[in-house]
Amino acid sequence: MKEIFQTIKQNAKEQIYQLDLILLICMTLLITISFVMVFSATMYFPEAQDNPFFFVTKQWVGVIMGIIGMIGIVIVPYKLFEQKAFYYSLNGLMIAALLFVALAGEVRGGAKSWLSIGSFSFQPSEFAKTSLILTLSHFMYSYMRQPALKEQRSQDKDWTQWLPIIKIGSILFLNLLLIMLQPDVGMVILIGATLSVMLAVEFFTAKTNRLLTLGGVVLAFLGTYYIQTNIDWLVQHVGFRGQRLLTFANPFYDPQDMGYQVINSFLAISEGGWLGVGLGSSLLKQGILPAAHTDFILSITAEEMGVFGAGVIIFLWGLMITRLYISASRATNNYRSSVLTGIGTMFLVQLLANVGGLLALLPLTGVTLPLVSYGGSSMIASIIALGVAQRMIIEDRNEAAIYEQLKKEEEEDDFI
């Protein structure tokens, strides 16, 4: 028994020593910034009057749980990701959690998205993002790429050839439907955009994807122009959530209601200038800017640390996302490439949604800034997603090392 434990410990050390340092350093710096800015953004909250570290402590718990999950994923045998039972169990658990939210969830911010277990509460939809990335990647690799399975499907003449597509379609539909019913439109958009990019990368050529991107940008400009020129009519004929989506077109149309958050975000950024008013010296966080520690934490960072401070956060995220995409392009396995692409895209979309929302370049969707905004579920889910990415990178490096060793042995044999 002791020998088995020692073997597991040794394997765990070997895996952890192979972690991608760029991802690890960027993650550590962003989490450190999160502690500082969450402490600063919440110092005037009632909960912080008796205990200034009330929110930081909760954030720290989320980080610890996320790191434990990350280590577990890094040291787990890679064969787990090749098993169908793993994906059935994972999605069964996620759908059950989302169903439980629908039945007994806690309402926060107008959405029933939270489950409470004693003093601990979490948001299952945060974990559904990575779950669906893994599931879609496994489907595309197992059923769309494997030559033997492709040939078998081509020989099937009855409806059973469509069974894998029906299964994956049902899983995606159930997850997105249950999240939409909360309702959490921002999360649905985030997941939908991520999975769409994964499918586009898998099935379309680079030229087609560039044309689709260009078409999307053109449609976005035309849509914004239409909203701006018809905002009076639209405000009168759409519901509350529709009006929130229209805010980005003209936040000053209703500065006391729909545009209140965005306008105060503008004020925070403009007050900060290049170098900021000083850490802890923000005025907008004193009950003026709602969600200062969650959705708008980057605005408070810009006010206190200036454009330079906010730029550091964006730079670290840009470096990390670029690293994920580079790792995806170098992956020797389509499954790992798809997973890394999905995780990189998930973070990219979330970053764009958060920054675009506080700058009124995109509609406000309630999407937080990963690894920086306050929130245990978001923090745990983000670290676990990076743990999955690290596991994919480590396995790719292991396979590359084995391939190089075999190649070297073959060359030595040929020489002899």
Summary of the structure (lengths in Angstrom):
residues: 416
radius of gyration: 23.3
end to end distance: 43.4
largest distance: 83.5
contacts: 1327
relative contact order: 0.14
helix: 75%
strand: 3%
